[in-house]
Amino acid sequence: MAVRVSCQCGTSYELKDEFAGRLVKCPQCARENRVAGVVPAAAVTPQADPVFDRDVFLLRQQLLRISEKYDVADEQGNKIVFVERPAHLLRNVGAILAGLVAGGAVGVVFGMLSDMAKGTAYEGVLGVLAVIGFFVALFAVGIGLSAKRHVTFYRDETKRDKLLEVLQDRKWQPITATYTVRDRTGRTVALLWKNYLYNIIRKRWYVKAPDGTTLYMAKEDSIILSLLRRLLGPLFGLLRTNFIIVRSDSDDVVGEFNRKFTLLDRYVLDLKADRARALDRRVALALGVMLDTGERR
């Protein structure tokens, strides 16, 4: 029986099960990795729904859609899940227009007060307040009236059978972003967390238990490649952003989220390294979708 090994450099390779438990060097970067043991069937964590009872998920984003939509397939290409993240275009455009009106009204009021105070020490102060008030009202009203962009997972495009949802916790998330993963009954199964400041060097997302304990981390596959992406961009797909998923308490790689080299947005969520399926496949799939839509790739 073959045992799959995934290295932090992004290389994956298979070895005979006789290497289980041993340290082997990666043929690409020479880093030592411990080969996972062969997990008996009884030790494999059962999944909540047969649709999640697998190690590989293929994701394809539908093109020419206002809302973000994804088709999720199994290894053979059979569609198993439909994902939608509504854009709420009309509501958000209306929120922006309302913000502009509110900002304009505040600016006009302070502008009139500034004209009335012409020649006094208050003229300049009121003029500055007019500008500040415009932007404060714009953002306060615009954000307040805008819609949160939740992500919902359905069994198919009929959207009759909801499997999972990822809720955006707050509308205004300038530094950190948090999302709550809930099952079909509304029970929280995990939290997803990221810090935008980390993206400056290396993108990373954290998977937390409902009590806030960090369980896993998804990060760009290489610090060197991440820095090159900051300098050169995707470079026509040659430096496309891939992620590895590791345990929070070690560097053990349990999965990969890779973008395929195609003109379309296609991704592979490979969790074969997590042979015991300790990472809830619902949470893993939610993380995979957020690694795309949450990073605006």
Phi and psi in degrees as GROMACS dihedral restraints (atoms count N, CA, C in turn):
[ dihedral_restraints ]
;  ai    aj    ak    al  type     phi  dphi    fc
    3     4     5     6     1   -81.6    20    10
    4     5     6     7     1   145.1    20    10
    6     7     8     9     1  -116.4    20    10
    7     8     9    10     1   127.2    20    10
    9    10    11    12     1   -90.2    20    10
   10    11    12    13     1   134.2    20    10
   12    13    14    15     1  -119.1    20    10
   13    14    15    16     1   130.7    20    10
   15    16    17    18     1  -117.3    20    10
   16    17    18    19     1   126.0    20    10
   18    19    20    21     1   -97.7    20    10
   19    20    21    22     1   158.3    20    10
   21    22    23    24     1   -64.6    20    10
   22    23    24    25     1   -22.2    20    10
   24    25    26    27     1   -74.9    20    10
   25    26    27    28     1    -7.0    20    10
   27    28    29    30     1   102.7    20    10
   28    29    30    31     1    -7.5    20    10
   30    31    32    33     1   -80.6    20    10
   31    32    33    34     1   136.9    20    10
   33    34    35    36     1  -124.2    20    10
   34    35    36    37     1   140.0    20    10
   36    37    38    39     1  -151.7    20    10
   37    38    39    40     1   159.4    20    10
   39    40    41    42     1  -113.3    20    10
   40    41    42    43     1   142.5    20    10
   42    43    44    45     1  -129.7    20    10
   43    44    45    46     1   162.9    20    10
   45    46    47    48     1   -68.6    20    10
   46    47    48    49     1   152.4    20    10
   48    49    50    51     1   -66.3    20    10
   49    50    51    52     1   -10.5    20    10
   51    52    53    54     1   -68.1    20    10
   52    53    54    55     1   -16.0    20    10
   54    55    56    57     1   -87.7    20    10
   55    56    57    58     1    -0.3    20    10
   57    58    59    60     1   -56.0    20    10
   58    59    60    61     1   130.3    20    10
   60    61    62    63     1    87.4    20    10
   61    62    63    64     1    -9.1    20    10
   63    64    65    66     1   -91.9    20    10
   64    65    66    67     1   160.1    20    10
   66    67    68    69     1   -91.6    20    10
   67    68    69    70     1   127.3    20    10
   69    70    71    72     1  -129.1    20    10
   70    71    72    73     1   152.3    20    10
   72    73    74    75     1   -89.7    20    10
   73    74    75    76     1   138.6    20    10
   75    76    77    78     1   -67.9    20    10
   76    77    78    79     1   132.0    20    10
   78    79    80    81     1   -67.8    20    10
   79    80    81    82     1   -15.1    20    10
   81    82    83    84     1   -93.3    20    10
   82    83    84    85     1   -48.0    20    10
   84    85    86    87     1  -118.3    20    10
   85    86    87    88     1    -3.4    20    10
   87    88    89    90     1    70.5    20    10
   88    89    90    91     1    10.8    20    10
   90    91    92    93     1   -72.2    20    10
   91    92    93    94     1   140.8    20    10
   93    94    95    96     1   -81.9    20    10
   94    95    96    97     1   132.0    20    10
   96    97    98    99     1  -128.7    20    10
   97    98    99   100     1   142.1    20    10
   99   100   101   102     1   -88.5    20    10
  100   101   102   103     1   128.1    20    10
  102   103   104   105     1   -75.3    20    10
  103   104   105   106     1   129.2    20    10
  105   106   107   108     1   -66.6    20    10
  106   107   108   109     1   149.7    20    10
  108   109   110   111     1   -77.0    20    10
  109   110   111   112     1   162.0    20    10
  111   112   113   114     1   -75.8    20    10
  112   113   114   115     1   122.7    20    10
  114   115   116   117     1   -92.1    20    10
  115   116   117   118     1   123.1    20    10
  117   118   119   120     1   -65.2    20    10
  118   119   120   121     1   152.7    20    10
  120   121   122   123     1   -57.3    20    10
  121   122   123   124     1   -33.7    20    10
  123   124   125   126     1   -67.3    20    10
  124   125   126   127     1   -21.2    20    10
  126   127   128   129     1   -91.4    20    10
  127   128   129   130     1    -5.1    20    10
  129   130   131   132     1   -78.1    20    10
  130   131   132   133     1   127.7    20    10
  132   133   134   135     1   -69.1    20    10
  133   134   135   136     1   123.3    20    10
  135   136   137   138     1   -68.5    20    10
  136   137   138   139     1   148.9    20    10
  138   139   140   141     1   -98.4    20    10
  139   140   141   142     1   161.4    20    10
  141   142   143   144     1   -69.4    20    10
  142   143   144   145     1   -26.0    20    10
  144   145   146   147     1  -146.6    20    10
  145   146   147   148     1   142.1    20    10
  147   148   149   150     1   -55.5    20    10
  148   149   150   151     1   -26.3    20    10
  150   151   152   153     1   -65.1    20    10
  151   152   153   154     1   -24.3    20    10
  153   154   155   156     1   -97.5    20    10
  154   155   156   157     1     0.5    20    10
  156   157   158   159     1   -84.0    20    10
  157   158   159   160     1    68.2    20    10
  159   160   161   162     1  -161.4    20    10
  160   161   162   163     1   170.8    20    10
  162   163   164   165     1  -111.4    20    10
  163   164   165   166     1   -12.6    20    10
  165   166   167   168     1  -128.8    20    10
  166   167   168   169     1   129.9    20    10
  168   169   170   171     1  -125.5    20    10
  169   170   171   172     1   131.8    20    10
  171   172   173   174     1  -103.9    20    10
  172   173   174   175     1   124.9    20    10
  174   175   176   177     1  -113.0    20    10
  175   176   177   178     1   135.0    20    10
  177   178   179   180     1  -133.8    20    10
  178   179   180   181     1   122.7    20    10
  180   181   182   183     1   -82.7    20    10
  181   182   183   184     1   131.3    20    10
  183   184   185   186     1   -72.1    20    10
  184   185   186   187     1   138.7    20    10
  186   187   188   189     1   -90.9    20    10
  187   188   189   190     1   163.3    20    10
  189   190   191   192     1    55.1    20    10
  190   191   192   193     1    45.0    20    10
  192   193   194   195     1  -123.2    20    10
  193   194   195   196     1   136.9    20    10
  195   196   197   198     1   -67.5    20    10
  196   197   198   199     1   -48.2    20    10
  198   199   200   201     1   -84.4    20    10
  199   200   201   202     1   154.1    20    10
  201   202   203   204     1   -83.5    20    10
  202   203   204   205     1   126.0    20    10
  204   205   206   207     1  -132.5    20    10
  205   206   207   208     1   142.1    20    10
  207   208   209   210     1  -131.4    20    10
  208   209   210   211     1   142.4    20    10
  210   211   212   213     1  -103.6    20    10
  211   212   213   214     1   128.1    20    10
  213   214   215   216     1  -109.1    20    10
  214   215   216   217     1   130.1    20    10
  216   217   218   219     1  -126.0    20    10
  217   218   219   220     1   163.7    20    10
  219   220   221   222     1   -83.6    20    10
  220   221   222   223     1  -173.9    20    10
  222   223   224   225     1   -63.3    20    10
  223   224   225   226     1   -25.4    20    10
  225   226   227   228     1   -88.3    20    10
  226   227   228   229     1    -1.7    20    10
  228   229   230   231     1    91.7    20    10
  229   230   231   232     1     7.5    20    10
  231   232   233   234     1   -80.7    20    10
  232   233   234   235     1   128.2    20    10
  234   235   236   237     1   -67.3    20    10
  235   236   237   238     1   132.5    20    10
  237   238   239   240     1  -126.7    20    10
  238   239   240   241     1   -23.1    20    10
  240   241   242   243     1  -144.7    20    10
  241   242   243   244     1   144.0    20    10
  243   244   245   246     1  -116.7    20    10
  244   245   246   247     1   132.6    20    10
  246   247   248   249     1  -120.7    20    10
  247   248   249   250     1   137.8    20    10
  249   250   251   252     1  -137.7    20    10
  250   251   252   253     1   135.6    20    10
  252   253   254   255     1  -126.1    20    10
  253   254   255   256     1    96.1    20    10
  255   256   257   258     1   -59.8    20    10
  256   257   258   259     1   143.1    20    10
  258   259   260   261     1   -85.8    20    10
  259   260   261   262     1   -22.4    20    10
  261   262   263   264     1    51.2    20    10
  262   263   264   265     1    49.0    20    10
  264   265   266   267     1   -59.0    20    10
  265   266   267   268     1   -51.8    20    10
  267   268   269   270     1   -62.9    20    10
  268   269   270   271     1   -43.5    20    10
  270   271   272   273     1   -64.7    20    10
  271   272   273   274     1   -42.2    20    10
  273   274   275   276     1   -71.1    20    10
  274   275   276   277     1   -34.4    20    10
  276   277   278   279     1   -65.5    20    10
  277   278   279   280     1   -42.5    20    10
  279   280   281   282     1   -61.6    20    10
  280   281   282   283     1   -36.9    20    10
  282   283   284   285     1   -64.7    20    10
  283   284   285   286     1   -39.4    20    10
  285   286   287   288     1   -65.3    20    10
  286   287   288   289     1   -44.6    20    10
  288   289   290   291     1   -62.8    20    10
  289   290   291   292     1   -42.1    20    10
  291   292   293   294     1   -63.4    20    10
  292   293   294   295     1   -37.7    20    10
  294   295   296   297     1   -64.3    20    10
  295   296   297   298     1   -40.0    20    10
  297   298   299   300     1   -64.7    20    10
  298   299   300   301     1   -41.3    20    10
  300   301   302   303     1   -63.8    20    10
  301   302   303   304     1   -45.7    20    10
  303   304   305   306     1   -63.9    20    10
  304   305   306   307     1   -42.6    20    10
  306   307   308   309     1   -63.9    20    10
  307   308   309   310     1   -40.8    20    10
  309   310   311   312     1   -63.4    20    10
  310   311   312   313     1   -40.2    20    10
  312   313   314   315     1   -63.7    20    10
  313   314   315   316     1   -43.7    20    10
  315   316   317   318     1   -64.7    20    10
  316   317   318   319     1   -41.4    20    10
  318   319   320   321     1   -63.8    20    10
  319   320   321   322     1   -40.2    20    10
  321   322   323   324     1   -64.6    20    10
  322   323   324   325     1   -43.2    20    10
  324   325   326   327     1   -60.6    20    10
  325   326   327   328     1   -49.5    20    10
  327   328   329   330     1   -68.6    20    10
  328   329   330   331     1   -31.1    20    10
  330   331   332   333     1   -65.5    20    10
  331   332   333   334     1   -41.3    20    10
  333   334   335   336     1   -64.8    20    10
  334   335   336   337     1   -40.5    20    10
  336   337   338   339     1   -64.7    20    10
  337   338   339   340     1   -35.2    20    10
  339   340   341   342     1   -65.9    20    10
  340   341   342   343     1   -39.5    20    10
  342   343   344   345     1   -65.5    20    10
  343   344   345   346     1   -38.0    20    10
  345   346   347   348     1   -67.7    20    10
  346   347   348   349     1   -26.9    20    10
  348   349   350   351     1   -98.0    20    10
  349   350   351   352     1    19.3    20    10
  351   352   353   354     1   -59.1    20    10
  352   353   354   355     1   134.5    20    10
  354   355   356   357     1    88.3    20    10
  355   356   357   358     1    -2.4    20    10
  357   358   359   360     1  -109.5    20    10
  358   359   360   361     1   174.9    20    10
  360   361   362   363     1   -70.0    20    10
  361   362   363   364     1   -16.4    20    10
  363   364   365   366     1   -85.7    20    10
  364   365   366   367     1   -12.7    20    10
  366   367   368   369     1   -58.6    20    10
  367   368   369   370     1   -51.1    20    10
  369   370   371   372     1   -65.7    20    10
  370   371   372   373     1   -39.8    20    10
  372   373   374   375     1   -62.3    20    10
  373   374   375   376     1   -45.0    20    10
  375   376   377   378     1   -66.8    20    10
  376   377   378   379     1   -32.9    20    10
  378   379   380   381     1   -64.6    20    10
  379   380   381   382     1   -42.1    20    10
  381   382   383   384     1   -65.4    20    10
  382   383   384   385     1   -41.2    20    10
  384   385   386   387     1   -63.7    20    10
  385   386   387   388     1   -30.5    20    10
  387   388   389   390     1   -62.9    20    10
  388   389   390   391     1   -43.7    20    10
  390   391   392   393     1   -68.4    20    10
  391   392   393   394     1   -47.8    20    10
  393   394   395   396     1   -62.7    20    10
  394   395   396   397     1   -43.5    20    10
  396   397   398   399     1   -61.5    20    10
  397   398   399   400     1   -36.4    20    10
  399   400   401   402     1   -58.8    20    10
  400   401   402   403     1   -50.6    20    10
  402   403   404   405     1   -71.2    20    10
  403   404   405   406     1   -36.5    20    10
  405   406   407   408     1   -62.7    20    10
  406   407   408   409     1   -46.4    20    10
  408   409   410   411     1   -66.2    20    10
  409   410   411   412     1   -39.4    20    10
  411   412   413   414     1   -57.5    20    10
  412   413   414   415     1   -51.8    20    10
  414   415   416   417     1   -72.0    20    10
  415   416   417   418     1   -39.8    20    10
  417   418   419   420     1   -63.2    20    10
  418   419   420   421     1   -48.3    20    10
  420   421   422   423     1   -73.2    20    10
  421   422   423   424     1   -42.9    20    10
  423   424   425   426     1   -60.5    20    10
  424   425   426   427     1   -48.0    20    10
  426   427   428   429     1   -70.0    20    10
  427   428   429   430     1   -39.2    20    10
  429   430   431   432     1   -62.3    20    10
  430   431   432   433     1   -35.1    20    10
  432   433   434   435     1   -92.2    20    10
  433   434   435   436     1   -12.4    20    10
  435   436   437   438     1   -72.9    20    10
  436   437   438   439     1   164.0    20    10
  438   439   440   441     1  -101.5    20    10
  439   440   441   442     1   144.2    20    10
  441   442   443   444     1   -70.1    20    10
  442   443   444   445     1   147.4    20    10
  444   445   446   447     1  -106.3    20    10
  445   446   447   448     1    88.3    20    10
  447   448   449   450     1   -81.0    20    10
  448   449   450   451     1   161.7    20    10
  450   451   452   453     1  -119.1    20    10
  451   452   453   454     1   130.5    20    10
  453   454   455   456     1  -122.4    20    10
  454   455   456   457     1   137.9    20    10
  456   457   458   459     1  -109.6    20    10
  457   458   459   460     1   124.1    20    10
  459   460   461   462     1  -118.0    20    10
  460   461   462   463     1   162.8    20    10
  462   463   464   465     1   -70.2    20    10
  463   464   465   466     1   -31.7    20    10
  465   466   467   468     1  -158.1    20    10
  466   467   468   469     1  -177.4    20    10
  468   469   470   471     1   -72.2    20    10
  469   470   471   472     1    -9.1    20    10
  471   472   473   474     1   -70.0    20    10
  472   473   474   475     1   -21.0    20    10
  474   475   476   477     1    60.5    20    10
  475   476   477   478     1    28.4    20    10
  477   478   479   480     1   -85.9    20    10
  478   479   480   481     1   -26.4    20    10
  480   481   482   483     1  -119.3    20    10
  481   482   483   484     1   100.6    20    10
  483   484   485   486     1   -81.8    20    10
  484   485   486   487     1   132.4    20    10
  486   487   488   489     1  -102.8    20    10
  487   488   489   490     1   -33.0    20    10
  489   490   491   492     1  -165.7    20    10
  490   491   492   493     1   158.3    20    10
  492   493   494   495     1  -148.7    20    10
  493   494   495   496     1   148.3    20    10
  495   496   497   498     1  -118.1    20    10
  496   497   498   499     1   115.9    20    10
  498   499   500   501     1   -99.4    20    10
  499   500   501   502     1   130.6    20    10
  501   502   503   504     1   -74.8    20    10
  502   503   504   505     1   118.8    20    10
  504   505   506   507     1   -70.4    20    10
  505   506   507   508     1   -38.6    20    10
  507   508   509   510     1  -137.3    20    10
  508   509   510   511     1   150.0    20    10
  510   511   512   513     1   -74.3    20    10
  511   512   513   514     1   -43.7    20    10
  513   514   515   516     1  -100.3    20    10
  514   515   516   517     1   106.4    20    10
  516   517   518   519     1  -132.0    20    10
  517   518   519   520     1    74.9    20    10
  519   520   521   522     1   -71.8    20    10
  520   521   522   523     1   -30.8    20    10
  522   523   524   525     1  -115.8    20    10
  523   524   525   526     1   -50.4    20    10
  525   526   527   528     1  -116.8    20    10
  526   527   528   529     1   146.0    20    10
  528   529   530   531     1  -121.8    20    10
  529   530   531   532     1   134.2    20    10
  531   532   533   534     1  -128.8    20    10
  532   533   534   535     1   142.7    20    10
  534   535   536   537     1  -135.8    20    10
  535   536   537   538     1   145.1    20    10
  537   538   539   540     1  -108.9    20    10
  538   539   540   541     1   125.5    20    10
  540   541   542   543     1   -95.6    20    10
  541   542   543   544     1   121.3    20    10
  543   544   545   546     1  -123.2    20    10
  544   545   546   547     1   145.6    20    10
  546   547   548   549     1   -81.8    20    10
  547   548   549   550     1  -174.7    20    10
  549   550   551   552     1   -65.3    20    10
  550   551   552   553     1   -20.2    20    10
  552   553   554   555     1   -91.8    20    10
  553   554   555   556     1    -3.8    20    10
  555   556   557   558     1    93.0    20    10
  556   557   558   559     1     3.8    20    10
  558   559   560   561     1   -79.8    20    10
  559   560   561   562     1   134.4    20    10
  561   562   563   564     1   -72.6    20    10
  562   563   564   565     1   126.0    20    10
  564   565   566   567     1  -109.7    20    10
  565   566   567   568     1   -20.3    20    10
  567   568   569   570     1  -169.3    20    10
  568   569   570   571     1   165.5    20    10
  570   571   572   573     1  -123.4    20    10
  571   572   573   574     1   139.9    20    10
  573   574   575   576     1  -112.2    20    10
  574   575   576   577     1   134.0    20    10
  576   577   578   579     1  -139.8    20    10
  577   578   579   580     1   140.4    20    10
  579   580   581   582     1  -146.4    20    10
  580   581   582   583     1   156.3    20    10
  582   583   584   585     1  -119.1    20    10
  583   584   585   586     1   120.0    20    10
  585   586   587   588     1   -63.9    20    10
  586   587   588   589     1   -25.8    20    10
  588   589   590   591     1   -66.5    20    10
  589   590   591   592     1   -30.9    20    10
  591   592   593   594     1   -64.7    20    10
  592   593   594   595     1   -27.2    20    10
  594   595   596   597     1   -62.9    20    10
  595   596   597   598     1   -19.6    20    10
  597   598   599   600     1   -60.3    20    10
  598   599   600   601     1   -37.3    20    10
  600   601   602   603     1  -103.9    20    10
  601   602   603   604     1   -53.2    20    10
  603   604   605   606     1  -154.4    20    10
  604   605   606   607     1   120.2    20    10
  606   607   608   609     1   -65.1    20    10
  607   608   609   610     1   140.3    20    10
  609   610   611   612     1  -154.3    20    10
  610   611   612   613     1   146.2    20    10
  612   613   614   615     1  -126.6    20    10
  613   614   615   616     1   145.9    20    10
  615   616   617   618     1  -113.4    20    10
  616   617   618   619     1   138.0    20    10
  618   619   620   621     1  -104.2    20    10
  619   620   621   622     1   122.0    20    10
  621   622   623   624     1  -118.9    20    10
  622   623   624   625     1   150.7    20    10
  624   625   626   627     1   -71.1    20    10
  625   626   627   628     1   164.2    20    10
  627   628   629   630     1   -55.2    20    10
  628   629   630   631     1   -25.9    20    10
  630   631   632   633     1   -86.2    20    10
  631   632   633   634     1     2.0    20    10
  633   634   635   636     1    96.9    20    10
  634   635   636   637     1    -3.8    20    10
  636   637   638   639     1   -70.1    20    10
  637   638   639   640     1   128.7    20    10
  639   640   641   642     1   -74.6    20    10
  640   641   642   643     1   127.9    20    10
  642   643   644   645     1  -108.2    20    10
  643   644   645   646     1   -45.1    20    10
  645   646   647   648     1  -141.3    20    10
  646   647   648   649     1   163.5    20    10
  648   649   650   651     1  -138.5    20    10
  649   650   651   652     1   134.0    20    10
  651   652   653   654     1  -105.8    20    10
  652   653   654   655     1   129.1    20    10
  654   655   656   657     1  -141.5    20    10
  655   656   657   658     1   159.5    20    10
  657   658   659   660     1   -55.6    20    10
  658   659   660   661     1   145.8    20    10
  660   661   662   663     1   -62.8    20    10
  661   662   663   664     1   -23.1    20    10
  663   664   665   666     1  -153.9    20    10
  664   665   666   667     1   135.3    20    10
  666   667   668   669     1   -66.2    20    10
  667   668   669   670     1   -35.4    20    10
  669   670   671   672     1   -67.1    20    10
  670   671   672   673     1   -46.2    20    10
  672   673   674   675     1   -65.1    20    10
  673   674   675   676     1   -35.9    20    10
  675   676   677   678     1   -64.1    20    10
  676   677   678   679     1   -39.3    20    10
  678   679   680   681     1   -68.4    20    10
  679   680   681   682     1   -37.9    20    10
  681   682   683   684     1   -64.6    20    10
  682   683   684   685     1   -36.9    20    10
  684   685   686   687     1   -64.8    20    10
  685   686   687   688     1   -34.6    20    10
  687   688   689   690     1   -67.0    20    10
  688   689   690   691     1   -34.6    20    10
  690   691   692   693     1   -85.2    20    10
  691   692   693   694     1   -40.0    20    10
  693   694   695   696     1  -111.1    20    10
  694   695   696   697     1    -9.9    20    10
  696   697   698   699     1    76.1    20    10
  697   698   699   700     1  -166.3    20    10
  699   700   701   702     1   -68.7    20    10
  700   701   702   703     1   -16.9    20    10
  702   703   704   705     1    54.0    20    10
  703   704   705   706     1    56.3    20    10
  705   706   707   708     1    58.4    20    10
  706   707   708   709     1    31.7    20    10
  708   709   710   711     1    91.9    20    10
  709   710   711   712     1    -9.6    20    10
  711   712   713   714     1   -71.0    20    10
  712   713   714   715     1   -27.5    20    10
  714   715   716   717     1  -114.4    20    10
  715   716   717   718     1    38.7    20    10
  717   718   719   720     1   -60.7    20    10
  718   719   720   721     1   146.6    20    10
  720   721   722   723     1   -81.0    20    10
  721   722   723   724     1   119.2    20    10
  723   724   725   726     1  -116.4    20    10
  724   725   726   727     1   155.9    20    10
  726   727   728   729     1  -125.8    20    10
  727   728   729   730     1   150.8    20    10
  729   730   731   732     1  -115.7    20    10
  730   731   732   733     1   149.8    20    10
  732   733   734   735     1  -113.5    20    10
  733   734   735   736     1   123.1    20    10
  735   736   737   738     1  -124.5    20    10
  736   737   738   739     1   159.5    20    10
  738   739   740   741     1   -70.9    20    10
  739   740   741   742     1   149.4    20    10
  741   742   743   744     1   -68.8    20    10
  742   743   744   745     1   -28.2    20    10
  744   745   746   747     1   -98.8    20    10
  745   746   747   748     1     9.0    20    10
  747   748   749   750     1  -161.0    20    10
  748   749   750   751     1   179.4    20    10
  750   751   752   753     1   -99.6    20    10
  751   752   753   754     1    14.8    20    10
  753   754   755   756     1   -67.3    20    10
  754   755   756   757     1   122.5    20    10
  756   757   758   759     1   -81.6    20    10
  757   758   759   760     1   125.3    20    10
  759   760   761   762     1  -108.8    20    10
  760   761   762   763     1   -11.1    20    10
  762   763   764   765     1  -171.7    20    10
  763   764   765   766     1   169.8    20    10
  765   766   767   768     1  -137.4    20    10
  766   767   768   769     1   148.7    20    10
  768   769   770   771     1  -128.4    20    10
  769   770   771   772     1   103.9    20    10
  771   772   773   774     1  -117.0    20    10
  772   773   774   775     1   139.7    20    10
  774   775   776   777     1   -90.0    20    10
  775   776   777   778     1   129.4    20    10
  777   778   779   780     1   -77.6    20    10
  778   779   780   781     1   151.1    20    10
  780   781   782   783     1   -81.8    20    10
  781   782   783   784     1    79.5    20    10
  783   784   785   786     1  -139.1    20    10
  784   785   786   787     1   168.9    20    10
  786   787   788   789     1   -73.2    20    10
  787   788   789   790     1   -24.2    20    10
  789   790   791   792     1   -95.6    20    10
  790   791   792   793     1   162.5    20    10
  792   793   794   795     1   -80.9    20    10
  793   794   795   796     1    98.2    20    10
  795   796   797   798     1  -127.3    20    10
  796   797   798   799     1   137.8    20    10
  798   799   800   801     1  -135.9    20    10
  799   800   801   802     1   155.5    20    10
  801   802   803   804     1  -124.0    20    10
  802   803   804   805     1   120.5    20    10
  804   805   806   807     1   -99.6    20    10
  805   806   807   808     1   106.3    20    10
  807   808   809   810     1  -109.4    20    10
  808   809   810   811     1   114.5    20    10
  810   811   812   813     1  -117.8    20    10
  811   812   813   814     1    25.4    20    10
  813   814   815   816     1   -63.5    20    10
  814   815   816   817     1   -25.7    20    10
  816   817   818   819     1   -68.8    20    10
  817   818   819   820     1   -22.8    20    10
  819   820   821   822     1   -91.2    20    10
  820   821   822   823     1    75.0    20    10
  822   823   824   825     1   -67.3    20    10
  823   824   825   826     1   -29.1    20    10
  825   826   827   828     1   -84.2    20    10
  826   827   828   829     1    -5.1    20    10
  828   829   830   831     1    55.1    20    10
  829   830   831   832     1    42.7    20    10
  831   832   833   834     1   -68.0    20    10
  832   833   834   835     1   -32.6    20    10
  834   835   836   837     1   -79.5    20    10
  835   836   837   838     1   114.7    20    10
  837   838   839   840     1   -52.8    20    10
  838   839   840   841     1   122.1    20    10
  840   841   842   843     1   -64.7    20    10
  841   842   843   844     1   -25.4    20    10
  843   844   845   846     1   -65.0    20    10
  844   845   846   847     1   -44.8    20    10
  846   847   848   849     1   -67.0    20    10
  847   848   849   850     1   -39.8    20    10
  849   850   851   852     1   -62.4    20    10
  850   851   852   853     1   -42.8    20    10
  852   853   854   855     1   -67.8    20    10
  853   854   855   856     1   -40.2    20    10
  855   856   857   858     1   -60.4    20    10
  856   857   858   859     1   -42.2    20    10
  858   859   860   861     1   -62.3    20    10
  859   860   861   862     1   -43.4    20    10
  861   862   863   864     1   -59.4    20    10
  862   863   864   865     1   -43.8    20    10
  864   865   866   867     1   -64.2    20    10
  865   866   867   868     1   -41.4    20    10
  867   868   869   870     1   -69.0    20    10
  868   869   870   871     1   -28.7    20    10
  870   871   872   873     1   -65.0    20    10
  871   872   873   874     1   -20.7    20    10
  873   874   875   876     1   -96.3    20    10
  874   875   876   877     1   -63.3    20    10
  876   877   878   879     1   -69.2    20    10
  877   878   879   880     1   -34.2    20    10
  879   880   881   882     1   -72.1    20    10
  880   881   882   883     1   -20.7    20    10
  882   883   884   885     1  -101.5    20    10
  883   884   885   886     1     1.1    20    10
  885   886   887   888     1    53.6    20    10
  886   887   888   889     1    45.0    20    10
